[in-house]
Amino acid sequence: MSDLHLRPQQQSLFGAVGALVASSGALVCCVLPAVMVSLGAGASLVGLLGMFPQLIWLSERKGWVFGVAVVMLVIAGALLQRARRAPCPADPSLAKACARLRTVSWGLYVAAVVGTLVGALFAFVLPALLA
């Protein structure tokens, strides 16, 4: 019988990648259109929306998009904290790989948090300030 149990370090990596994917959705829904319009690429944005009308659906449901992103960030943060306290193997090469995996996971998590914050700035803060 195969063992499908993941080690805490692997769980934290999957959690961080999931959070990064969720925050990417937030960036696509809200930051991409704002940046394209501010750079004078409104016609390109219209062409992009013609090819990918799902972007309109994401923008209309930005509250849900950000809600999912925040939930994924909380889950990933909890998994990272759990993995932080988990021991690494005694073998030097495996211990080095374990430490590298922790570093990569934290880097992905920080990128996801920054992406979500930038998306929230464009989706909620700037429109409120400009209104």
N, C-alpha and C positions, 0 to 999 in steps of 0.2 A: 504494500500500500504506500502511495507517495505521501510525503509530508508537505502540505500546502501552507504550513505556518511560516510567516515571514518574521525575520529578526527585526527588532526595533529600529535598527539603522535603515533597513529596507523600507519599512513602513513610513519612516520619516521622509525618505526620498520620494516615495509615491505620493505622500501627502503634500510635499512641497511642489511637486510637478502638477498635482491637481489644483493647488492654489494658484499656480502660475497660469494654468490654462483658464481658470475661472476669471482671473484678473485680466487676462488677454481679451476675453469677451467684453469686459467692461471698457477696455481701451478701444476696441473696435467699435463698440456701440456709440461712444460719446467723444472720445478724443480725436479719432480719425476724421469724422466729418468737420469738427471745429477747426482742426489744423488745416485741412484741405481748403476750407472756405477762407480762412485767414491768410493763406498763402496765395489766394487768387485762383485756386483750382476748382472753382464751383462747377464748371462744366465737366471736369473729370469726375467729380463726386456724383453728378447726375448720371454719367455713364457707368460708374461703379455700382450705383444703386439700381440701374437698369439690369446689370448683369447679376447682382446679388441682392434681390429685394428683401432677403432675410435681415439685412442690416436695418431696414426700416422697422421690422418687427422687434428687433433687439432694442432699438432706440425708443420705441413706444413703451417698452417694458423695462426701462432702465432701473427702476426700483427693484424688480425681481433679479435682474442681472447682478446688481451690486449686493443684494441680499445673499445670493448664492456665493458670490465671491467672498463676502465676509465670513459666511459659515465655513467655507473651505479654508480660509485663513485661520480661523479658530481651531479647526480640526488639525490642520498642518502644524500649527504652533504647539498644540497638545502632544502630537506625535513626536515633534522635535524635542520637546522637553523630556518626554519619556525616554527617547533614545540617548539624550545627553547623559542621563544617569545610568544607562546600561553599560556593562563592561565590554571592552573590546577583547578580542582573543589574545592569548599569551604569545602566540607565534608572531615574531617581529614583522614579517611581511603582511600578515593578516591584520595586525594592529595598525600598520601604516595605511592599509586600504580602508580600514574602519574610520580612521581619523580623516582621510581624504573624503570619504562618503559623507561624514558629518559636515565638513566644510562646504562641500557642494550643496548639500541639502539646505544649510543656512543661507548660502548665497542665493539659491533659487527662492527661498522664502522671503528674503529681503527684497529681491526683485519683484515678487508678487505683491508685497505690501506697498512698495513704491508705486507700482503700476496701478494698484487699486486707489491709492491716494491721489495720483494724478488724474485718474478717470473721474473720481468724485469731485475734484476741483473743477474739471470741465463740465461735468454733468449737473452739479448742484450749486456749487459756490459761485462760479462766474455768472451763470444766468441770473442768480438772485441779486448779485451786485449790479448787473447791467440793467435790471428791470426797473 
